[in-house]
Amino acid sequence: MQSEIDKLKNQIVRINIMETSQLELDRHVIHPFVKVHIVDIHTGKYVAKSEAKCVVGLHETLTTVANKAFTESGIDFIPPFATNCCDLRTEGIARARWNYSIIYQEYLSKMF
């Protein structure tokens, strides 16, 4: 059992999105959100999944258009994730709070 836990320690990455500091008031910013993209720092491309068939999020299809025909296919990279929108009007302060965690089960060597 312990060896299985040790094996998983190198495969799980957790990203915590907590809150912002005080935001500058802007009437155009009412519902901020955070979008996370996992990209290779050297190439600028999305990090590939360790297994192409592995699903890491909802709606993991890529729609492409060729000759006026739409086709859907699976994707081989980790798709971007986003938090829910935070309504700044509900609390009456210019500070967004999410307390949101995103967990990726990928090998750390592929992520960093």
N, C-alpha and C positions, 0 to 999 in steps of 0.2 A: 504494500500500500504506500509506504513512504517513497519508494523509488518512482512510483507513478506520479506522486505529487511533485517530486523534484524534477521530473521530466516536463511537467506542465509549467513549472516556474519560468522556463525559458521560452514558453510559447504564448504567454498571455501579456498583453499590453493594455493598461487601463489609463484613459485620459479623463481627468476630472475638469469640468468646466463649472466654476463656482459663481463668480459675480464680477462686475466691473467696478472700477472706482467711480467717483462722482463724474458723471458725464456732463459735457457742456450742453446747455439747453438749446435745442433746435426744434422748431415746430414741425420739421419734416421727419424727425426721428421719434417715432412713437412706439414701434414694435421691433426693437433690435433682436437679432439672433446670432448665433455663432455657427459657422460652417467649417468643418474640419476636412482637409484634404491630406492624404498621406502620399507624399511624393519623394522620389529619390533626389537627394540634394545635389548629386553630380549630373544627372541627366534632365531633371525637371519633369520627368514622366511619373505617372502613377505607379506605386509599388505593386508588383504582381502578387496575386494570391499564391500561397504555397501549393494549392490544388485548384485547378481551374474550375472544377465542378462544385467546389465548396461555396456555399451561400453564406455571406457575412452580413447581409442586410435585405430589407424588403425591396421588391420591385427591381431585381438585379437583371435588367435586360437593357440592351443598347439598341435604339431604333436608328436605322440608317436609311437614307433615300438614294436610290439609284434608278435612273430612267423613270422617274415619277412613281416608283413602287417603294413602299415602306416594308422593310424587313426587320425582324427582331432577332437578336442573338444574345447568348450569354456573354458575360464579360469576364476577362481574366485578370482584372486588377481590383484593388480594394476601392469601392466607390466612396464618394464623399458622404459625410453624415452631417446633419444639422440638428441643432437644438430646436425646441419650440420657441415661438416668438414670446417675448416678455413684454407685457403691457405696462409701460411706464406710468400710465394714468391711474392704475388701480391703487398703487401705494403712494402716489403723489410726490415721489422723489425721483431724481435723475440718476438712479442706480439700478442696474438690471441684475437680477439674481436668478440662477438656474439650478444649481446643485445637481448637475447632470453628469453621469459617467458613461463613457463609451468604452466598451471592452472589445479588443481585437484578439483573436486567437491565431497568432502568426508567429513564426520563428523570429526572435529578436535580431538575428543576423540579417534578415531581409528588411527590417524596419530601420536599423541604425547603421 
